[in-house]
């Protein structure tokens, strides 16, 4: 069995499991079970906390434990409600830490969930969603109103500075029913307070500490490139001659930044590196013609870290992906964190300091140093993925080390990367238009 067959089997198996799970529990499921709390780091922005399901009595403690030491977060809600006491305690923690709350399209936020959403210092509601308000009830399974509970909710909402229209509306509907507030009404009442563009570009470890304290590689170890490359810069370390069938590497190196989590420093650590972008012809399947790939050769000298990143069009009809991304790590024997245990996906972003948008796909671990990401071939994802690959200027690659320490490898495309992507996608487009000639032709 060839190495590619092993990779293919791993990706197909993982995709089959993912599809099965999606049938059982769709991405935005109706939240009827007990709430699940998850926390997902974003690298260059606030961590995302997801609350999905019914709020139970001890869930405020879960939320406190999950967000302990977290100065900024986005709380994404999908809940029919639950216990008001737990919800108000969660809300008070959200407000005291100035977290953002969000309800996305297709999600539900009713009853106790609204008490959490209203606590956000910043509050986002997708235009097609709505908030459901009704009276508190004495017991979960009874329709009886609980006026003492309504009084406590009014006190809580007043403490938050909630508009009086909302405070008056909350108890009007009986527990069996709802009064709904849609996007237009929420906007009219001043409930929406999305972060401004400036606030969304949240500081990274680079901007949270004085310039003198930013960790840069020692002069002897630094690559002969500036920390930031301007368009047209031709300064770069020497590159080897291209192999037969490959195009010469573009000589302008682009910026790479490795951000590492550090329990002893809330700002983490930051290391600067470089990436050389080019297109190349690579033989993927023995006996078949070589295929065009986009390739980035990445180095972070102070960490003695090298990464080979490549993107190619998938021509194997048995593999459920439009494109595949291969990420290969080369680590020194004395790497301080042991190795890499997971690469959960890939994100695209406009600048080094903005929040990334994930590509739709599935990541699998082939070996401890080799990770494969298959980009989704579902109709709803294809165009979005291609647009994300071509337009934003930066990639984020989340990494989990063997000791569970987290990191983000951010790399800039710049003009050389943009050129490589434009050339490759144009070539792939022309190949797609050709009639089918065999297993490597779509």
C-alpha positions in Angstrom: 0.0 0.0 0.0 1.4 3.4 -1.0 1.7 6.3 1.4 -1.0 8.2 -0.5 -3.4 5.2 -0.1 -2.8 5.3 3.7 -3.5 9.0 3.8 -6.6 8.5 1.6 -8.0 5.8 3.9 -7.5 7.9 7.0 -9.3 10.9 5.4 -12.2 8.8 4.1 -12.6 7.1 7.5 -12.6 10.4 9.3 -15.0 11.9 6.9 -17.4 9.0 7.1 -17.4 9.4 10.9 -18.0 13.1 10.6 -20.9 12.6 8.2 -22.5 10.0 10.5 -22.2 12.4 13.4 -23.7 15.2 11.4 -26.8 13.2 10.6 -27.2 12.4 14.3 -26.4 15.9 15.5 -26.5 18.7 12.9 -24.2 21.7 13.3 -27.0 23.9 14.8 -29.0 21.3 16.6 -32.2 22.0 18.6 -30.8 22.4 22.1 -33.0 20.1 24.3 -30.3 18.3 26.3 -28.3 19.7 29.2 -26.0 22.5 28.1 -22.5 21.7 26.7 -19.8 24.2 27.4 -16.8 24.4 25.0 -13.9 26.8 24.8 -12.0 27.4 21.5 -8.9 29.6 21.4 -8.7 31.9 18.4 -5.0 32.9 18.5 -5.3 36.5 17.5 -8.6 37.3 19.1 -10.8 36.3 22.1 -11.4 32.7 22.9 -14.9 31.5 21.8 -17.1 30.0 24.5 -20.1 28.0 23.2 -23.1 27.2 25.4 -25.5 24.9 23.7 -28.5 23.2 25.5 -30.6 23.7 28.6 -29.0 25.7 31.5 -28.8 23.5 34.6 -28.4 24.6 38.3 -24.7 24.1 38.5 -23.8 25.4 35.1 -22.7 28.8 36.5 -19.8 26.9 38.2 -18.9 25.2 35.0 -18.8 28.5 33.2 -16.6 30.1 35.9 -14.2 27.2 35.7 -14.1 27.3 31.9 -13.4 31.1 31.8 -11.1 31.3 34.8 -8.3 33.8 34.1 -9.9 34.7 30.7 -9.9 38.5 30.2 -11.8 38.5 27.0 -14.2 36.1 25.3 -17.0 35.7 22.8 -19.9 33.7 24.2 -22.0 32.0 21.5 -25.5 30.9 22.6 -27.9 28.2 21.4 -30.3 27.4 24.2 -34.0 27.2 25.0 -33.4 28.4 28.5 -33.2 26.7 31.9 -32.5 27.7 35.4 -32.6 31.5 35.8 -30.4 31.5 38.9 -27.5 29.9 37.0 -28.2 32.1 33.9 -28.0 35.3 35.9 -24.8 34.2 37.6 -23.3 33.5 34.2 -24.5 36.8 33.0 -22.9 38.7 35.9 -19.6 37.1 35.2 -19.9 38.0 31.5 -20.6 41.6 32.3 -17.9 41.9 34.9 -15.3 40.7 32.4 -16.8 42.7 29.4 -17.3 39.6 27.3 -19.2 39.6 24.0 -22.4 37.6 23.5 -23.7 36.3 20.2 -26.7 34.4 18.8 -26.0 33.1 15.2 -28.4 32.3 12.4 -30.2 29.0 13.0 -29.7 29.1 16.8 -32.3 29.5 19.6 -32.1 31.9 22.5 -35.2 31.9 24.7 -36.1 32.2 28.4 -33.0 32.1 30.6 -30.7 32.3 27.6 -31.8 35.9 27.0 -30.6 36.7 30.5 -27.1 35.6 29.4 -27.2 37.4 26.1 -28.3 40.7 27.6 -25.3 40.6 29.9 -22.8 41.0 27.1 -20.9 44.2 27.0 -21.0 43.7 23.2 -24.1 41.9 21.9 -24.6 40.4 18.4 -27.8 39.0 16.9 -27.9 37.7 13.4 -30.7 39.3 11.3 -32.7 36.1 11.0 -32.7 35.2 14.7 -34.8 36.3 17.6 -35.0 36.4 21.4 -37.9 34.7 23.2 -39.1 36.2 26.5 -41.6 34.9 29.0 -42.5 34.8 32.7 -40.4 32.9 35.2 -42.1 29.6 36.4 -42.1 28.1 39.8 -41.0 24.7 38.6 -39.6 23.6 35.3 -42.4 21.2 34.4 -45.4 23.4 35.6 -47.1 26.3 33.8 -47.5 28.4 36.9 -46.1 31.9 36.9 -43.5 32.8 39.6 -43.8 36.5 40.4 -40.9 36.5 42.9 -38.7 35.1 40.2 -39.9 37.9 37.8 -39.1 40.5 40.4 -35.5 39.1 40.8 -35.1 39.1 37.0 -36.2 42.7 36.8 -33.6 43.6 39.4 -30.9 41.8 37.5 -31.8 43.5 34.2 -31.9 46.9 35.9 -28.4 46.2 37.2 -27.3 45.5 33.7 -28.8 48.8 32.4 -31.3 46.9 30.2 -33.8 49.2 28.4 -37.1 49.5 30.3 -39.0 48.1 27.3 -37.3 44.8 27.7 -37.7 44.7 31.5 -41.5 45.3 31.0 -41.8 42.7 28.2 -40.0 39.9 30.0 -42.8 38.8 32.3 -45.8 39.5 30.0 -46.1 36.1 28.3 -47.0 33.1 30.5 -44.4 30.3 30.9 -46.1 28.3 28.2 -45.6 31.0 25.5 -43.2 33.7 24.3 -43.0 37.3 23.2 -40.3 37.5 20.6 -37.9 40.3 19.8 -36.4 40.2 16.3 -33.3 41.9 14.9 -35.1 45.1 13.9 -36.8 45.6 17.3 -33.6 44.7 19.1 -31.8 47.3 17.1 -34.5 49.9 17.7 -34.3 49.4 21.4 -30.5 49.7 21.4 -29.8 46.1 22.4 -27.2 45.5 19.7 -23.7 46.7 20.4 -21.3 44.9 18.0 -17.6 45.6 18.4 -16.3 48.4 16.1 -13.8 47.5 13.4 -11.1 48.8 15.7 -12.3 46.8 18.6 -12.5 43.6 16.6 -8.8 43.9 15.7 -8.0 42.8 19.2 -4.4 43.0 20.4 -2.1 40.0 20.0 0.9 39.3 22.3 2.9 41.6 20.0 0.7 44.6 20.9 0.0 43.8 24.5 3.6 44.3 25.7 6.2 47.0 25.4 8.3 46.7 22.2 11.5 46.3 24.3 10.1 43.1 25.8 9.0 41.4 22.5 11.0 38.2 22.2 13.0 38.3 18.9 15.5 35.8 17.8 19.2 36.6 18.6 21.0 38.5 15.9 23.1 35.5 15.0 20.1 33.2 14.6 17.8 35.6 12.8 17.2 35.1 9.1 18.5 37.8 6.8 15.1 39.3 6.3 13.3 42.2 8.1 10.6 41.6 10.6 8.0 42.8 8.2 8.2 42.7 4.4 6.9 45.5 2.2 5.5 44.7 -1.2 8.4 44.5 -3.7 11.0 43.7 -1.1 13.7 41.4 -2.6 15.6 40.6 0.6 15.5 36.9 1.4 17.7 34.1 2.4 19.3 32.2 -0.4 17.1 29.5 -1.9 18.1 26.2 -3.5 17.8 25.7 -7.2 14.4 24.2 -8.2 14.1 20.5 -8.8 13.3 19.3 -12.3 9.7 20.2 -13.2 9.4 22.9 -10.5 9.1 26.6 -11.0 11.8 28.7 -9.4 10.9 29.8 -5.9 9.9 33.5 -5.6 12.8 35.3 -3.9 10.8 37.6 -1.6 10.3 35.9 1.8 7.1 36.7 3.6 6.6 37.1 7.3 5.8 34.2 9.7 4.9 34.6 13.4 4.8 31.7 15.9 2.7 32.5 19.0 3.0 30.1 21.9 1.0 29.8 25.0 3.0 30.3 28.2 1.4 29.6 31.6 3.9 32.0 33.2 3.1 34.9 30.9 -0.5 35.8 29.9 0.9 37.5 26.8 2.6 34.3 25.6 5.7 34.1 23.5 6.3 35.3 19.9 8.9 34.2 17.4 9.4 35.7 14.0 10.2 33.5 10.9 9.9 33.5 7.2 8.0 31.7 4.3 9.0 31.2 0.7 6.1 30.7 -1.6 6.2 29.0 -5.0 4.4 26.5 -7.3 5.8 23.1 -7.9 5.1 19.9 -9.8 4.9 16.9 -7.5 4.2 13.2 -8.1 1.5 12.2 -5.6 0.5 8.8 -7.0 3.3 6.6 -8.4 2.9 6.0 -12.1 0.7 9.0 -12.6 1.7 12.4 -14.0 3.0 15.0 -11.5 0.5 17.5 -10.2 0.7 21.3 -9.6 0.8 22.3 -6.0 1.2 25.6 -4.1 4.0 25.3 -1.6 5.4 27.3 1.3 8.7 26.5 3.0 8.5 27.9 6.5 11.3 28.5 9.0 11.2 29.8 12.6 14.9 29.9 13.4 14.8 30.5 17.2 12.6 27.5 17.6 14.6 25.5 15.0 11.2 24.8 13.5 10.7 24.1 9.8 7.3 23.4 8.1 6.4 22.4 4.6 2.9 23.5 3.7 1.3 22.6 0.4 -2.1 22.8 -1.3 -3.2 20.8 -4.3 -6.4 20.1 -6.2 -8.0 16.8 -5.4 -8.4 14.6 -8.5 -9.3 11.4 -6.7 -13.0 10.9 -7.0 -12.9 8.4 -4.1 -11.7 11.2 -1.8 -14.5 13.5 -0.5 -12.5 16.8 -0.8 -12.1 19.6 -3.4 -8.5 20.3 -2.3 -6.0 18.9 0.2 -3.6 20.7 2.4 -0.5 18.8 3.6 1.5 20.2 6.6 4.8 18.5 7.5 6.8 19.5 10.6 10.5 19.1 11.0 11.4 19.5 14.7 14.8 19.3 16.4 15.5 16.4 18.7 15.5 18.8 21.7 12.2 20.5 20.9 11.0 21.7 24.3 7.4 20.5 24.0 8.2 17.0 22.7 6.4 17.3 19.3 3.1 18.1 17.7 0.0 16.2 18.8 -2.8 17.9 16.8 -3.5 20.4 14.0 -7.3 20.9 14.2 -7.7 22.9 11.0 -6.8 26.2 9.3 -8.1 29.7 9.3 -7.8 32.7 7.0 -7.6 36.4 8.0 -7.0 39.8 6.5 -4.1 41.0 8.7 -1.8 39.6 11.4 -3.9 41.1 14.1 -7.4 40.2 13.0 -9.5 37.2 14.0 -9.4 34.2 11.6 -12.2 32.6 9.7 -12.0 28.8 9.6 -12.0 26.9 6.3 -14.6 24.1 6.1 -12.9 20.8 6.0 -11.5 17.9 8.1 -8.0 17.5 9.5 -6.4 14.1 10.1 -3.2 13.1 11.7 -1.2 10.8 9.4 2.0 10.7 11.5 3.2 12.7 14.4 4.9 15.1 12.0 2.4 14.9 9.0 -1.1 16.4 9.0 -3.6 16.4 6.1 -6.6 18.7 5.8 -9.3 17.8 3.2 -11.4 20.8 2.2 -15.1 20.1 2.2 -16.7 19.1 -1.2 -20.2 20.0 -0.1 -21.8 22.6 -2.3 -22.4 25.1 0.5 -18.7 25.1 1.3 -16.8 24.9 -2.1 -17.1 28.5 -3.2 -16.6 29.9 0.3 -13.4 27.9 0.8 -12.0 29.0 -2.6 -12.8 32.7 -1.8 -11.2 32.4 1.6 -8.0 30.8 0.2 -7.6 33.5 -2.5 -8.6 36.8 -0.8 -7.3 37.1 2.8 -3.6 37.8 3.2 -2.8 35.6 6.2 -3.2 31.9 7.3 -3.5 30.8 10.9 -2.5 27.2 11.7 -3.5 26.2 15.2 -1.1 23.7 16.8 -1.3 21.6 19.9 2.0 20.4 21.2 2.6 17.0 22.8 2.4 18.5 26.3 -1.0 20.1 25.4 0.5 23.6 25.1 -1.2 25.5 22.3 0.3 27.6 19.6 -0.6 29.5 16.4 1.5 29.6 13.3 0.5 32.7 11.3 2.0 33.1 7.8 1.7 35.9 5.3 1.0 35.3 1.7 2.1 38.7 0.4 2.6 39.4 -3.4 4.5 36.1 -3.9 1.9 34.0 -2.3 -0.9 35.8 -4.1 0.9 35.2 -7.4 1.3 31.5 -6.6 -2.4 31.1 -5.7 -3.6 33.1 -8.8 -1.4 31.0 -11.1 -2.4 27.7 -9.6 -6.1 28.3 -9.5 -6.1 29.6 -13.1 -4.2 26.4 -14.2 -6.6 24.2 -12.2 -9.6 26.0 -13.7 -8.3 25.2 -17.2 -7.6 21.6 -16.3 -11.2 21.2 -15.0 -12.5 22.4 -18.3 -10.7 19.6 -20.2 -12.5 16.3 -21.0 -11.9 13.5 -18.6 -8.9 11.3 -19.6 -8.2 9.2 -16.6 -8.1 8.9 -12.8 -6.1 12.1 -12.4 -8.4 14.2 -14.5 -11.6 15.6 -13.0 
